[in-house]
């Protein structure tokens, strides 16, 4: 489901998969030129390559087979286009919603990638707050709807009979119950265009600006989702979170109150934990996904304790 993309460089990849993609999509030759070399960047939901080609340097995104059908690529393409028009997303050079193949020009990041920083610098926290504020206040009509409560319920139902995962899910049922206790008597939040996964690997800080990439989970959602998810996955401390939220508010976007953010943090970590357990149930590498699930389950339970 919604997880940060990893950003660690991998050794040079062989070209067969790239050449096959170019053969299946002839427009890529016209747009990019002949592919020369490719360097793979590991990710949980996609295969990503930095591609040196005849007409420049690009990033090529190929969806993993195990994610086929789980993402609305038509909605992603529309939302990406709207975000690019708002100068928040790197404009696509090529986008095929039918296969999920996406190409953008490479942008040069300044300093270490966000996911490799020991502590989120204030300049990145401020830039991310401003970017999300601009997105949420843009008035863009994104396709799709991200309702954390519906996502949690569907995940829980799907895992209820999964063998051997009961102990890993213990306590997360309390996150599902937050809906009734928090929103009773309330009209609920106004949904806004949202990125859905503003994790470190999806934030590219250049000398001039911050770009948000990987819009596959973008949709209309509660603004608290993007804010809570960013705080958690960037592991912001109190100072960074304060800078981030202040920068968001300065854009004129409506800042959720503190309790609502804590509630959403629990939901975000609940969704991420259950997503990882779904991967385990599907037979993917337990050594990767169980620690991921356990960390987020623990954080979700800590957020619940704070609400008590």
C-alpha positions in Angstrom: 0.0 0.0 0.0 1.4 3.4 1.0 5.1 3.0 1.7 8.3 5.1 1.2 10.3 4.3 -1.9 13.9 3.4 -1.1 16.6 5.6 -2.7 19.9 3.6 -2.3 21.9 3.3 -5.5 22.3 -0.3 -6.8 25.0 -1.5 -9.2 24.6 -0.9 -12.9 21.7 -3.0 -14.2 21.8 -5.0 -17.4 19.8 -3.5 -20.2 17.5 -6.3 -21.4 14.5 -5.1 -19.4 15.1 -1.6 -20.7 15.5 -2.6 -24.3 12.3 -4.7 -24.0 10.4 -1.7 -22.7 11.7 0.5 -25.5 10.7 -2.2 -28.0 7.2 -2.3 -26.6 6.8 1.5 -26.5 8.3 2.9 -29.8 7.7 6.5 -28.7 10.5 6.1 -26.1 13.1 6.0 -28.9 11.8 9.3 -30.3 11.6 11.0 -26.9 14.7 9.6 -25.2 17.0 8.4 -27.9 18.9 5.1 -27.7 19.2 3.7 -24.2 22.9 3.5 -23.2 23.3 2.6 -19.5 20.9 2.1 -16.6 21.4 2.2 -12.9 18.7 0.5 -10.8 17.2 2.1 -7.7 15.5 -0.5 -5.4 11.9 0.1 -4.4 9.1 -1.7 -2.8 6.3 -1.1 -5.4 8.3 -0.2 -8.5 11.5 -0.8 -10.4 13.2 2.5 -11.0 16.2 3.1 -13.3 18.3 6.2 -13.9 18.7 6.0 -17.7 21.5 7.5 -19.7 20.2 7.8 -23.3 20.9 9.5 -26.5 18.8 12.6 -25.7 19.8 13.0 -22.0 19.3 11.5 -18.6 16.0 10.2 -17.5 14.3 8.2 -14.8 12.3 5.2 -16.0 9.6 3.7 -13.7 8.4 0.1 -14.2 5.7 -1.3 -11.9 6.5 -4.5 -10.1 4.5 -7.5 -11.3 3.2 -8.2 -7.8 1.6 -4.7 -7.8 -0.2 -5.2 -11.1 -3.9 -4.2 -10.8 -3.6 -2.7 -7.3 -3.0 0.9 -8.5 -5.3 3.0 -10.7 -2.8 4.1 -13.3 -5.3 6.3 -15.2 -6.0 8.3 -12.0 -2.3 8.5 -11.4 -1.6 9.9 -14.9 -4.3 12.6 -14.5 -3.3 13.6 -11.1 0.4 13.7 -12.1 -0.5 16.0 -15.0 -2.4 18.3 -12.7 0.5 18.4 -10.2 3.0 19.1 -12.9 0.8 22.0 -14.1 1.1 23.4 -10.6 4.9 23.0 -10.7 4.8 20.4 -7.8 5.6 17.3 -9.8 8.4 16.6 -12.3 6.6 16.7 -15.7 6.3 13.3 -17.4 8.2 12.8 -20.7 6.2 9.6 -21.3 3.3 8.1 -19.4 1.4 4.9 -20.3 -1.5 4.3 -17.9 -2.1 0.9 -19.5 1.2 -0.5 -18.4 2.3 2.0 -15.7 5.5 2.8 -17.6 6.6 6.4 -16.7 9.6 8.4 -17.8 10.7 11.8 -16.4 13.8 13.8 -17.0 16.4 13.4 -14.2 16.7 16.3 -11.7 19.8 16.9 -9.7 19.3 16.8 -6.0 21.2 19.1 -3.7 23.0 17.4 -0.8 22.1 13.9 0.4 18.9 12.2 -0.7 16.1 12.8 1.9 16.0 9.2 2.9 19.7 9.2 3.8 19.8 12.2 6.0 20.4 11.5 9.7 18.0 14.3 10.7 15.6 16.1 8.5 17.0 19.7 7.9 14.8 22.6 8.5 15.1 23.7 4.9 13.6 20.4 3.7 10.9 20.5 6.4 9.9 24.0 5.3 10.0 23.2 1.6 7.8 20.1 2.1 5.3 22.0 4.2 5.0 24.7 1.6 4.7 22.1 -1.2 1.9 20.2 0.5 0.2 23.5 1.4 0.2 24.6 -2.2 -1.1 21.2 -3.3 -3.9 21.0 -0.8 -4.9 24.6 -1.6 -4.6 24.3 -5.3 -8.3 23.4 -5.9 -7.2 20.6 -8.3 -9.9 17.9 -8.7 -7.8 14.7 -8.4 -9.3 11.4 -9.4 -9.8 8.8 -6.7 -10.6 9.0 -3.0 -8.2 7.9 -0.2 -10.3 7.2 2.9 -8.0 5.9 5.6 -10.9 4.2 7.5 -12.0 2.3 4.4 -8.5 1.3 3.6 -7.9 0.0 7.1 -11.2 -1.9 7.1 -10.5 -3.6 3.8 -7.0 -4.5 4.9 -8.2 -6.0 8.1 -10.9 -8.1 6.4 -8.4 -9.4 3.9 -5.9 -10.4 6.6 -8.3 -11.8 9.1 -7.8 -15.4 8.1 -4.1 -15.1 7.1 -2.2 -17.9 8.8 0.3 -17.0 11.4 -0.2 -13.2 11.4 -2.6 -12.8 14.3 0.2 -11.8 16.7 1.6 -9.3 14.2 -1.8 -7.7 13.9 -2.6 -7.6 17.7 -3.6 -4.2 18.9 -4.2 -2.7 15.4 -8.0 -3.4 15.7 -8.0 -0.4 18.1 -7.0 1.8 15.2 -10.1 0.8 13.3 -12.2 1.9 16.2 -10.9 5.5 16.1 -13.4 6.5 13.4 -16.5 6.4 15.7 -14.8 8.0 18.7 -13.2 10.9 16.8 -15.7 11.8 14.1 -19.0 11.3 16.0 -21.1 14.4 15.7 -18.6 16.0 13.2 -19.2 16.8 9.6 -15.7 15.3 8.8 -12.8 16.9 6.9 -13.0 18.6 3.5 -11.1 16.4 1.1 -8.3 18.0 -0.8 -5.9 16.9 -3.6 -3.3 14.8 -1.8 0.0 13.1 -2.7 -0.7 10.1 -0.6 2.9 9.1 0.0 5.2 12.1 0.8 8.0 9.9 2.2 11.7 10.7 1.9 12.3 8.8 -1.4 9.5 10.8 -3.0 10.9 14.2 -2.1 13.6 15.5 -4.4 15.3 18.7 -3.1 17.1 20.7 -5.8 19.0 23.9 -5.4 15.9 25.8 -6.5 12.9 23.8 -5.2 11.4 20.6 -3.8 9.8 18.2 -6.3 7.3 15.5 -5.3 7.6 12.3 -7.3 5.7 9.0 -7.4 2.0 10.0 -7.5 0.6 6.5 -7.8 -1.3 6.8 -4.5 -2.5 10.4 -5.1 -6.2 11.1 -4.6 -8.7 13.4 -2.8 -8.2 12.8 0.9 -8.2 14.3 4.4 -5.3 16.9 4.4 -4.2 15.3 7.7 -3.2 12.2 5.8 -0.3 13.8 3.9 0.8 15.8 7.0 0.8 12.8 9.4 2.4 10.5 6.9 5.2 13.0 6.1 6.0 13.5 9.8 6.2 9.8 10.4 8.2 8.7 7.4 10.6 11.6 7.6 11.0 10.8 11.3 10.6 14.4 12.2 11.5 15.5 15.7 9.4 18.2 17.5 11.5 21.1 16.0 11.2 19.7 12.4 7.5 19.1 12.8 6.9 22.6 14.0 8.8 24.1 11.1 6.9 21.8 8.7 3.5 22.6 10.0 4.2 26.3 10.2 5.3 26.4 6.6 2.2 24.5 5.6 -0.1 27.0 7.5 1.7 30.0 5.9 0.4 28.9 2.5 -3.1 29.5 3.7 -4.0 25.8 3.9 -6.2 24.8 6.8 -4.0 23.2 9.4 -5.7 20.3 11.3 -5.7 20.5 15.1 -3.1 18.6 17.1 -5.4 15.8 18.2 -6.6 15.1 14.7 -3.0 14.8 13.5 -2.2 12.3 16.3 -5.3 10.2 15.3 -4.1 10.3 11.6 -0.6 9.3 12.6 -2.1 6.1 14.2 -4.1 5.5 11.0 -1.1 6.0 8.7 1.0 3.6 10.7 -1.9 1.1 10.9 -2.3 1.2 7.1 1.5 0.8 6.5 1.8 -2.1 9.0 -1.1 -3.9 7.5 0.2 -3.3 4.0 3.5 -4.9 4.9 1.6 -7.9 6.4 -0.3 -8.2 3.2 3.1 -8.6 1.5 4.1 -11.3 3.9 0.8 -13.1 3.4 1.4 -13.0 -0.4 4.8 -14.7 0.1 7.1 -11.8 -0.2 10.3 -11.6 1.8 9.6 -11.7 5.6 13.0 -10.3 6.4 12.0 -7.1 4.6 8.4 -6.8 5.4 8.0 -8.1 9.0 10.4 -5.5 10.5 8.6 -2.8 8.5 5.3 -3.9 9.8 6.5 -4.2 13.4 8.0 -0.8 13.5 4.8 0.9 12.3 2.6 -1.3 14.5 4.6 -0.2 17.5 4.3 3.5 16.5 0.6 3.2 16.0 0.1 1.7 19.4 2.2 4.5 20.9 0.0 7.1 19.2 -3.1 5.3 20.6 -1.5 5.5 24.1 -1.0 9.3 23.6 -4.7 9.6 22.8 -5.8 7.7 25.9 
